[in-house]
Structure formats: C-alpha cells, structure tokens
Amino acid sequence: MIHCTINGEVGYPSTSDKIKLTYNNPYVQDSGEYSYDISFPMSIHQNATLFKHVNRFDVKKRMSSFDDCKIYADNRLVISGKGTVTSISDTTVKLQIVGGKSRIKYNSAFEKHFIDEIDYSEGDYALSGLDRRFEKTVHLKDQPGMVYINLKDNPTVSCYAGVFNPVWDEANSRFVNDIYYLRSVLTDEHGAYLNSGNPTTYVEMVRLAIQPRLQYVLEMVLEHEGYEDYTFNFDRSHFSRLFIVNAHPTFKVREALPHWSVYTFLEELSKLLNVRFLFNETDKSVNVVPVEELYSSAAVAYECLDEYTCEFDDDGANLLDASNIEYKFDDTTSRSWRDSIPLNVQHIYATKYYKNRDEMGAALKLMPLKEQRQTIFAAQTDGYFVYAKWPNKWNSDKLTESLVPCGFFSPIVRDADSTDSIEIKIAPASISRRKRSHKTDVVDGNHYVVCPSATDDYTGPSGSYEDEGGDPYSSVQEAIEGDATENTQEENSVESDKTMNVFFTSSEKFFMMEGKGGWYEDIKVPGGLMPVDMNLYCHFPVSFVDHRAYPDWTGTKETASMDLHQLHHLQYSSPDDLRKDASHPDIDTHNLRCIKFLTDDIPDPSKIYIFHNRRFVCQKIEVEIVDGCVSQIKTGYFYEIL
C-alpha cells in the first residue's frame, strides 16, 4: 500500500507506475534525496480534491509547489521534502519530491539569497580594547569616526561580530583601522583639563572597518534561512578565530562581505573545512560534520547480484577527499612567493620527503648546489622548504641563502598526473611587511605585518534619501526621471567571483618598540617626548594566516594555520604513505561501478559498503516502488577504496 501526505492532506499515487527514489551520499554528492515524477490519477476523488481540480481545462494553473510532502510505502516513510508539480494533464498530475540539501538547491532559496543582503543585527555589540579614560561604552551602532584604544588587556579592538585589525587598502593606498600614538594636553567634554593640564599619552584608531568573524557570519546566515538549531561537530578552536578581510570603512557586517549567494558560501566553507552541512527539514536543524566521519563509520555488507556495470572517467570524479585541492588566491601585489607551491611547479621539480628537519638538513649538506636549489623539501610535521634567498631576520632586508619555510598553503596533491583541482575561494589573506610613514607612529621606519586587501570595491545602495538605518535609497520620482542609481534586480542576482580573504587574530600582543635592557626609550612625537609604558601604549594587533610564516611576529605559542593539509588532517608525507592512512584512504575515482544488491531495508548511502570482501564509497542509492511496495532489489553507484 502506498499513499502520500501533502501539507497534511492524503493523496494516492498510481500503483501501476514505478516510482523511482534516489538517495545521495551527502559526503560525496551536493544533494540529498529526491524522487522522479510521481503520478497522481485525477480519477481518484481525494487526489482531485487535493490538487483543487487543477486538471480541468477551465481551472487556472497556478499551483506549483508544496512545502511538506511525505511518501509512505509498506507502512514506512520512504521520502519527505518539498513537492513541486512538474506537469498537468486532463487525467494526471505529476509531482517531484526533493529533500535534504537537494531541496534547498531545487527551490533556489540558497541561490537567490545573498550573504551581503542579510540583516546581521550586530549593532548592540559593545567594543572591547578601548581606553576607559576616554571611552565608556561604544556599540557598533554608534559608528564612531575614531576611538581611543588601550590593548593592555585585549589583543585587539573587537566584539563577537568581528575585530578591527589594521588592513592596508592597496586600491586607495591607505590603512583602515589605522593606529596613531599621540601626546598632547586634553580636555573633557566640558572643557576641563585632563591629567592636571599635563600632556597625556594616548592612542587613536581611525577609519574604522569591521573584519567580520567567519563563524558569526555562518551562524547568522543559517538563522536567516530558518535553521536556528545548528550543531558544529568539528574542531572550532581555530575556526572561531578566523576573520574576513575588509578594506571598506564600515561597522555593518554585510557591507564587508562579497556578493556571494548563501549556496556558494556554504559550499566554499565545506571545501575549506572538509565538512558537510546536513539539513534536517523536519525540525529545521543543521548538523555540520567532518567528511572523515564517512571513513570511520561502520561498514555494511550486502549480497550483490552478478550483473554490474562500470563507467570509466579519465579525469576522475571531483570528490573532495580524492581530488587535488588548492586555494584561489586574490590578485594582490603584496602576496609573498612563499605562500604556495603551485601544482605546475610541483610537476616540474621533485619533492623529497623527510621525517623531520634534522634529517632534511643532513640530506641538504650532501647535495650539490644545483640540486639544493631545484628540490622541494617536505617534512612530515613541518611542511615544505626550499633552498632560497630570504632575510635572516624578520625586520631585516639582508638576504641569505638557506632552507626557507614555504608552501604554507600549497595544494593537496592526490593525483600527481592530473593538473585539475578543486578551487577554494575562502583563502588566506596576504601577509606582508610594510613601513609605516606617518609622523605619529612610534615605529617609523621599521617593518611590521599587515593584512592587505586587494581592493576596496564595496558598492552599496545610493540615493537622495536615507532610511531609519541610515542607508540611502532612491524614490520613484528619481527612477522616472532617470536619476535613480540603485542596482536592478538583475544586477543584484549576478554573483561576485571575488575571493573571500580570511586571517587569524592572535591572542598574543606584539610590542611595537625596541629598547635597551628592560627599559624603553622615550619616543619623539608631536607634543614632546612620549614616556613609553610598554604595558599600556605599545601593543599592536597580530594578524596572521600561518604561525610558521613570521614566527618572530606571531610568537612561539601560536599553532593556527590555514594550511590545507592541517585543515584536512593530513601530513606532509609521500603519496605512498598517504594512501596507507586509514582515515584518508585512496579512492578509485576513475571507475564508477553500478551494483545491484538485495535488502528489505532502505540503505544508508553515507555508509561504507562491502561486496565480495572489497570496500566501496557510495555515491547514491536508487530504490524503486513497484505495485505500491518497496522493491527488494536496490541499485547503488560506488567508488572502490583501494
């Protein structure tokens, strides 16, 4: 017996037609479960009533979708999700049901919503890291032009929604969140002298631009789409410290984000963190799980039929855990050559693997100079090195030739013969060393590290009027007269291809000044000498993307990195060793096997399958409902684990 409930009302599909259901593996496929067309005969009174007699010629064809559809066969639920009418005739209405992530993609909700158009409601967050001598409480909604800061007890100016770290804007040749160290006689709001009329040392931060917290953006996006119950089942110790680079002076999170659809944002996060978003449409919850759980789950064994087919793909399937993966970097001019060793370079020059740096150094001494310069070195726990010219000290311009750490964000290479790769558009920001120039800088002429932003390309709404939130808009009159400048719906639907640059902010603070012994020298600034208190005035926020790149800057306690190998829990080991790693097995993505097997159950496609003592990763399972009953023969599509 088969029946269907559509928004709580019962209908009866045709029992003379086969109903085909597909259950995709969410770890492998970008979708969940869905059905092919299900026929509802209009000769059945309940069906005609359910579909409002839409089959009649004189009835307007307005009905298109239903939010809550369930199919029951053999007294069990076999699929649930959103139902969409695909065709109507005088005798039949056909309906397709999609569930899981495929439901989201099918009804285009995630593709129509953009992360820079969401209301993030961040205004009530209060800033920390302010100088309480001058600032009491400042919220994001206050949008101050500048703030007095004191980083004695805080690594940076921040709130949960984001941080205010200095960022170099290459397009406008300026800093946002710029820091000035000053000394002068100050008065309060009533004109009374502060500090008994003596010069006061203080620190200003100007051109404030929020760098949104990546986790905060994710949480708000999920809530905006109706999923307020979300669980992150992966290590968030570093994820919670990632922030999005923004060079546009603003306190609004949405103005600091690229014009990405919600779908693209979730996809790029999946690739970056090697996780999957599993949506439960029944209770509107989201479970974010690491892909590696696929390989640690219990295996299931079934009896398979003798017949099977195998499709060969020379390029191989784009599986995240079986393909080459690399970052899509921005086009900033400040990016260091050390950031990545591209795939084409790895194809040209040999990579030699070592257990540790000591073994690597011993091997280097036995090599001729040419071989040293033409070898990529890799240590299992330390990453890549090349023999190259690099400053011997972090704040020096003198170059010396030695083993230089590099390739911090190099691609994961699983198929050495292929130049194809999966690109990740959430990428590490460029970290460079720049010289400060303004006269109020206590480190004028020295180097320090910033997060450059390639451009400040924010283009917000414009018009002659402002709404309650301070956003400009155009009137109908302006639109008629041709003066309106608001983007059209078509322009707003064009997704940006811009890379989302991210960085970590350290819990450590950097002391900006160099002194003699335990005492720090007075610094000349406008207004006289600044009596420097290193615990109060000389701190600077530390932005970084890999703790190994500038160890003198990030300190020895930091372990965070956007190294793809670390994010995906891999080591820098030889390809042969990598294939022996049980948690990340080698998968034959070139051969997709279609196998028929017997079971009365509806199999879980996220399990590991065993046929004839050989292990397989499932791509999808197809189930047929014949004569109102679930067929015992199931069809699965599998990649073999080698």
N, C-alpha and C positions, 0 to 999 in steps of 0.2 A: 504494500500500500504506500502510495506517495501523495503528499499534499504540501502546500506552501502557505505560509502566512506572510501577508504583505501589509505592512503598517497595522498589524493586529487582526486583519481580516483574512479568512481562509479562502484559498483557491486550489484548483486541482489541475496539475499539468497533464498533458496527454500521456497515456501509458503505452500507446502504440509507437511512440518515437523514443529513440535512445537519448538520454541526457548525459552529456559528457562534462565532467568536472576536472579541473586542473588545480593541483596543489603545488605551488612553487616553494623551493627551499629559500627562505629569506636570507640565509647566509650567502647564497650563490646568485639568486635572481633578484632583480629590482622589482619584486611584486610578491603578492601573497597568493590567495586562492581566487578562482573565478570559474564561471560556467560558460558554456557556449549557449546558443539560443535555446530557450525553454518554451515550448508551445503550450498555450492555454486555449482549448477549444471554447468558442463562444456559444456552442450549443448547450454547455453546462450553465445552469442559471446562476450559480454562485460566481462563476467567472465573469459572466456578462454584468452582474451587479458590481463586482469588484472593480472592473475596468470602466464602469459608468457607460456601458453600451457603446464604447468608442468604435466598435466595428461597424456600426451603422453609418450609412453614407451621409446622412444628414447631420451627424454629430461632428462638431469641430474637433480636430485632432490636436489638443493642447497637452494632453497628458504625456509626460516623458520619463519621470523617474520617481522612485520610492526610497525613502531613507532606510527602512528596516524590512529586509526580506530574509526569509528562512525557508530552506527546503528540508523536509523530513522524508526519509525512506527507511523501511524496515524498523520503524519506531525509533529512529535516532536522527539527530540533527547532522546533516552532511555538509551544509554550507550556509553562511549567513553574510549579509553585507548590504550594499546599495544595489537596488534593481533599476535597470534602465530599459525602457521599451525600445526595441530595435526595429520592429515592423508591425504593421497592422493590415489585416485583410478582412474580407467580409465574414470569414469563418474562424480566424485565429489571431491572437495577439502573442507576439514573441517577446520574451524578456531575457535579459542577461543580468547575472548577479556577480558582483565583484566584491571581494573582501580583503582584509589585511591592507598592506601598503598599496596593492593594486587598486583598491577602492579609492584611495587618495589621488592616485595618478589619473584614474579613469575619469573622475568627476572634475578634475583640473583645479581643485581648490588650492593645492600646494603650488601649482604652476601659475595661478592667477594672483596670488598674494605675494607681496614683496617685503623683504625684511626692513627696507628703509621707508616703508609706509605704515609701519605698526606703531601704535601708541605705547611707548615703554614706561610711562608713568614713573619716571625716575626723579621727578622734581623734589620730592620730600627727603631725598638722601642728603645727609649733612656731611661736609668735608672734614677729614682729619688731616693733621700735618700743618695746621695753621698756627700762627704766632698769637697766643692768647693775650699778649699785651695790647694788641690792636683789634684782633678779630674775636668776636664772641662765638656766634654760630652762623655758618654760611651754608645754605642749601643750594642744590643745583638750580632750583627755580629762581634763585636770586640773581643769577647770571652776572656776577660782578666783573668789572673790567680788569681788576687785578686783585691779588690777595697778598697779605703778609704771611710768610711761611716760617716754620721752625721745625726742622726734621730731626730734632734731638731724640724724640721717642717714636717717630714714624719714618719708615723708609722712603715715603713719598707722599704727595698730596693725593688723597684718594677717598672713595666711598665704594659701596658694593657694586654700583653700576659701572665703575671704571676708575682709572687713575689719570693723573696729569703729569706725565713724564715729558721732558724736553724732546721735541721732534724737529728735525731740520726739514724745512719745506723747500725742496730743490726748485720748484716752479717759481717761487717768489723770493728765493734767497734770503730766508729768514727762519728764525726759530718760533715755534709755538710752545707755550709753557716755558718761556724763557725766564731765567733766574738772574736777578741783579742783586749785588751786595752793596749796600749804601750806608752812609753815616752822615747824619745831619741833626739839626735841632728840630724837634717835632712838637706839634701842639695837638690837643684833643679837639673834639667837635665843638667845644665851647671856646676855643682859642687859648686855653691854659697850656703852659709849657709842660711837657713830659720830661721825666728824668731831671727835674730841678733846673731845666733850661740847658743842661749839658748835652753835647752831641750824643745821639742814640744810634747804635749799630742795629741794622735791620735788613731783612731780605725780602725782595719783592718777586712775585711770579706774575708775568704779564702775557697777554694774548692767549688766554686760557682755551684749551681744546681738549675735550674729554677723549680718552682712549678706552673704548668700551671693553668691559670684561666679556670674553667669549662665552663663558658659562652663563652669564646673566642674559646675554642675547638669546642663547638657546632656550633657556627657561621661559623667557617672555614670548618667544616665537611659538613654543608648544602650547602655552596657555592661550595665546591668541587664536590658535587653531582648535581650541576646545579640549586640550589634553592637560588638565591641571594636575593629574596624578601621574607623575613620571618617576622612574627609578633608574639610577645610573649604576649598573653593575660592573664597573671597571674602576681602575685606579685613577682618582681625580686629584691626587696630590699636586701634580704639575698642571693638569688641565685647568684647575681653578685659578691658576696664576697667569694664564695667557690673556693678553690684551691686544686689541685691534688698533693698528697704526692709523692715526687720523691727523692730517695737517690743516684741517678747516677749523678755525676758532669757533667753537660752539659748545654748549652744555647739553645739547639734545643728542641722544644716542643714535636716533635714526638718521641724523644728518652726518654721522661719522661712518656710515656703512655703505658698501657698494650696492648698486641696484640689482640685487640678486633675488630670484624667486625663492620661496620657502623650500621648494623641492631641491633646487640647486644647493642651497645652504646645508640641508640635511645630508645630501649626497656627498658633498665635499668634506663634511665632518666625519662621515662614515669612513671615507678613504683615509683621512688624516689619522684618526684614532684606531682604525681597524676594528670598527664596531658596526653593529646593525641596530636599526630602530625597529622594534617590533610593536605594532599598534594593535591594541585590543579595542575593537569598535563597540563591544558590548558595554564595557564600563568606562570607555573613553580614557584609557590609560596607555602609557608608553613605557616599554622596558628596553633600555639601551644595554646591549650585551656585547662582549668581545667576540670576534669571529673565531678565536681559538677555542671557544667552548664547543664548536662543532666537532673538533677532533678529540675532545675529552669526554664527549657524551657516549653513553652506552651504545654498542653496536647491536643491530638486529639481523637475524638470519632468516631467509625465506627459501622455500623450494621454488626454483625457477624452471620455466619451460625450456625446451631445447631450442626453440626458434628465437633468434635475436638478429639485430642489425647493428652496424657500426658506421657512423659518418665521420670521415676524416676532414679536418680543417688544418690546412698548412700553417696558418697564422696562430691557431690555438684560441681557445675561449679567453675572454678578458675576466678572469677570476682574480679577485684582489689578492688572494693568498697563493696564487700560482703565476702571476704575471710580473713583468718588470714594472716598477713604480718609481716615479720621480716628481719632484716639485715643479710647478710652473712659476718661475721667478718673475718679478716685475722687471722693468727696463731701467731702473735707477742706475745712475752713473757711479754711484758710490759702492756698489757691491764688490766685495773682495773676491779675488780669484780663488781664495781658499775655501769658499763656501761649498762648492760641489765639484766632483769629478764626473763630467758628463759621460753618457753611455758611449758616444763615439770615441772619446779619449780612452775609455776602458777597453774598447775593442782594439785600439792601436797598440797600447802599452801593456805589458804583462803586469799582473798583480801577484805579489808573493806574500804568503800568509805566515805569520809567526805567532807563537803563544803569548809573548809579551814584548815589551820594548827592549829589554836586555838582550833577548835572542835576536831581535831586529838589528840592534846596534852592532852586535858581534858579526852578523852577516854583512852589514854595510861595510865594515872595515876590510873585508876580503874581496870586495867588488872593485873593478876598475872604475875610474871616474865617470866614463860614459854610461856604464851600466847603472851606476848610482843615480844619475840624472834621468835615466829612461825607465826607471822602475817605480811602480806604485806599491808601497809597503802597507800592510794591514796587520794589526794585532787584534786578537780576539776581544779584548776588553777596552782597548784604547782607540780603535778606529784607524783611519787612513793617515799616511805620512808620505811626503815626497822630499827628495833632496833638493832644496831650493834656497834662494836668497830671501832673507827676512830679517827685520830688525832684531838685534839681540836683546833689546829691552822694549817694553811696551810703549814707552814715551820717547823713543829714540828714532832717528832717521838713518842711523848707520846700519848697513845691510851686511849680514854674514851668511855664508852657505852652511846649511846644516839640515838635519831631519826636521821638517816643519809639519806640525799637525794641520791637516786639511781635510777636505771632503766630508765636512760635518753633516752635510745634507745631501750626500750622494745618493743616486738611485739604488733601489734594491734590485739586484740582477738575479733573476731566476732562470732566464733563458738567454744564455750568453750568445746564442746565434741570432737572436732577434733584436732589431733596433726599435721595435714598437714598445710602447709603455703606456701605463695609465697615469694621467697627469692629475696632480692635486693642486687646486687653486687656492687653498689656505696654506700659505707658505711663510717661511721665516723672513722677517724683516731684515734689511741690510744693516749691518752694524759697521760703522767706520770711525776713524779718528779725525777729528776736525780741530782747528784752532779757534779759540774764542777771540773776538775782536773788540767788543765794546769796553769802554774805559772803566766801567764799574765792576768788571769781572776780576775776582781775586786770583784767577789762574791765567791771566792774559799771556798768551804766547805758548802755553802748554797744550798738550793733547788731552782729549777725553773722548768718550764713546757716546754716540747718539744713534737714534733710530731714524734714518732718513725716510722720507716719503717721496715717491717719485713725483707726485703732483698733488696739488690741492684742487681737485676737479669737481668739487661739490657744486651742483646747480639746483638750488632749491626753488620753491614757488616764488613768484613775484607778482606785483600788482600795486595799485594805488591805495589799497585799504589793508587794514590789519584786523585779524580776528582776536578773540579774547586771549588766545595763547601767544599772540604776538606774531603769528605767521601771516605774510602778505597774501592777498588774493585779488582777483580781477572781477569787475562787475559785468553784468550782461551788457550794459551800455558800452563798456570798453571793448567787449568782444565784438559787438555790432560795428563799432567804429574802427575795428582793426587794431586797437592798441593793446589788447589783452596779450599777455606773454606766458600764460600758464600752459604747461605741456598738455598735449592732447592725449586721449586715452590710448591711441595707437602708439604714441611716443613712449608713454609710461609702461607699455607692455613689452618694450624692447629691453631684453635683459643685458646687463653690463657684462663684458668679458674680463673685467678688471680683476686682478689678483687681490685677495684679502691678505694683507701682511699682518703678522702677529708677532708678539715678543713676550718674554717673561719680565717681570719686575722683581728684583731681588729683595729678600727680607733684610739683607745687609745694606749698610750705607757706605758710600765712598767719601773719604776725607779729601777734600779738594786741595789742601795746602801742604807744602813741604817745609819743614822747619829744621832746626838744629837740636838734636837730642830730644828731650821731652817737651821742649818749648817751641812755640810757633811764633814766627816773626810778625811784627806789625806790617800791615799792607797799606800802601798809599792809595787812597780813593778820594773822590771829590768830597771835600769837607774835612780833610785831615787824615790822620792815621787811624786805622781800624784796630782796636785792641782785640785780637782774634781769640775767641773761645771755641776750641775745636768741638766741644760737646754741644754747642748751640748754633753756630753760624756756618760751619764749613762742611756741611753734608751735601751730597748730591745724589739724586735717584739713580739707581743702576738698572739700565735696560740691557737685556742680553737675549740671545737665542740659543747659545751653547756655552756651557761653563768652561769648555776647553779652549775656546777661541781666544779669549783675553783673560787668562787666569789672574793676572795682577789686578784686573778690573772687577771681576766677579768674586774673587776670594776663593779660598780652599773648601768652604763648606757647601758650595752650590753643586748640585748634581743634575739640575734640569737641563734638558736638551730637546730640540726638535728633530734630532737625528731619526730618520725613518726606521733604522734598524732597532733603535731603542723603543720607539713608539709601537712598533710591531713585534717587539720582544724577540729580536734576532741578535745574533752575534756576528762580528766580522770574521767569519770562518770560510774555509774553502767551500766551493759548491758541493763537493762530495760529502763533506761533513754536514753541510746544511740539510742535505737530503736524509741524513740519518737522525735528524731531530724529530722525535716522536710528535711533538706538539705542532710542528710545521712540516708535514710530510710533502714529498714531491708528488704532484698530481699530473697525470697524463691529460692535459687539456686539449690535445690534438685529436683525440678519439672519443666521440660521444656514443655510448652504447645504449641501445633501446632494448630493454629486457622485460619480458612478461613473467609474472610470478603469481603464486596463489596465496590468498589470505582472505579471511572473512572480515578482517579489520580494515579501517581506512588508515593506511600507513602514514607515519610522520616523516615528511621529506627532509627534516633537519637532522635525522639520524645518520650514522654510518651504516651502510648495508654490506652484508656478507653473502656472496653467491659462490659456491664451489670453493670455499676457503680463501676467496680473494675479496679484498676490501674496496668499497666504492663510495664516492661522494655523490649524493643525489642532486640532480638539477631540478627535477619535477616529477610528480606522480600524476597519472591520468586514471580517473575512475569513471566507469560507465554505470548508469542506472538503466536496467533493461526490464521491461514489464513491471515497472514500479519497484524493483528490488535492486540492491547494490550487487553488481557482478562480482564473483569471486576472483576473476582474473583482473589483475592490476598491471598497468604498463608504466614502467619507470625509465628515466633517462639518467645515465650515470657516467662519471669520470672515474677511472681506476686510480687508486692510491698505490704508487709503485713502492 
